[in-house]
Amino acid sequence: MSRIDEVFETLTYLEKEKGEGVSATDIASILETDRSNISRYLNILYRKGKLEKIDGRTVLYKSKTDSNKKIYNRNVHLIDTNNSLDKMVGVNQSLNVPIQKAKATIMYPPRGLHTLLLGETGVGKSMFAELMYQFAIESKTISEDAPFIKSI
């Protein structure tokens, strides 16, 4: 998958999550890439007619797809936008970025990326890991009978 396709899929995903246009900065934070490169890719997609551009102090982009469609992951499985990670407290506030990164990590082709969760005792690392596992099952990235391995 090319980088420009990755940018387009991330934009579509974030647009569905936020319900509005997406900035280059939003995509850059998820893909951990320089904002100027993301902006260049978005402008290429705009010139190809795949995106709408909303001018303003921060330029926003929207896909020209049907906004009522469900999101498809890279393996062409439907993802329910009301998933286990979205049920966490702080999904729209302090945990927004970590949750978006967790989703991007799980959806990364071909089978996701390894993840290391760090933090003090009692901050919710185990719960977050279990919700990531549930999200991976819901998005059909892993099979339903895949084990959840918990180390102490």
Steps between C-alpha positions, in 0.01 A plus 500: 500500500641838404537785746236708318249213540587482868432874533165464323391207720604685815305807386191289432532334840548826690219666307264224609621525860476879522203547269666800335796605289852392593817710507847396384614530862241241612623250242867578569456424871342161427752398233788663690616682188594857421191719448641656182531158334142412599384835363674425171325161475164657586544760226580225249181318603308828470630557145400142412145581613491259794473772767314821571705785639351733762703819513546677830760582763561128514428334165275198542451212258202269449474194281253510215355165603157434643518623859257233619722209397665288763878499513692221327836395627789397275379139497154612382314408818232727639590685817223605734565864588348440844772264618657392828773768501238772458338395827800611707469799727692788341457387140424857392741666741825388659507153342402608149853488356602171669176335384547624142859373504387164639243465221757596237746249648245218492389582145855532360546250215545212481436394862549811711804617694642387833402727787667571831287669765690686771375677810473503877316230691122543489468735202309250283762333280339156534154633427632692197676186373181294536297765316763504223461121478120534478537768230730270300235227514218744411695632202581142394873569512538186713274197524248464781686201642835684517634488855550807717834446671535688826842512661563608855 
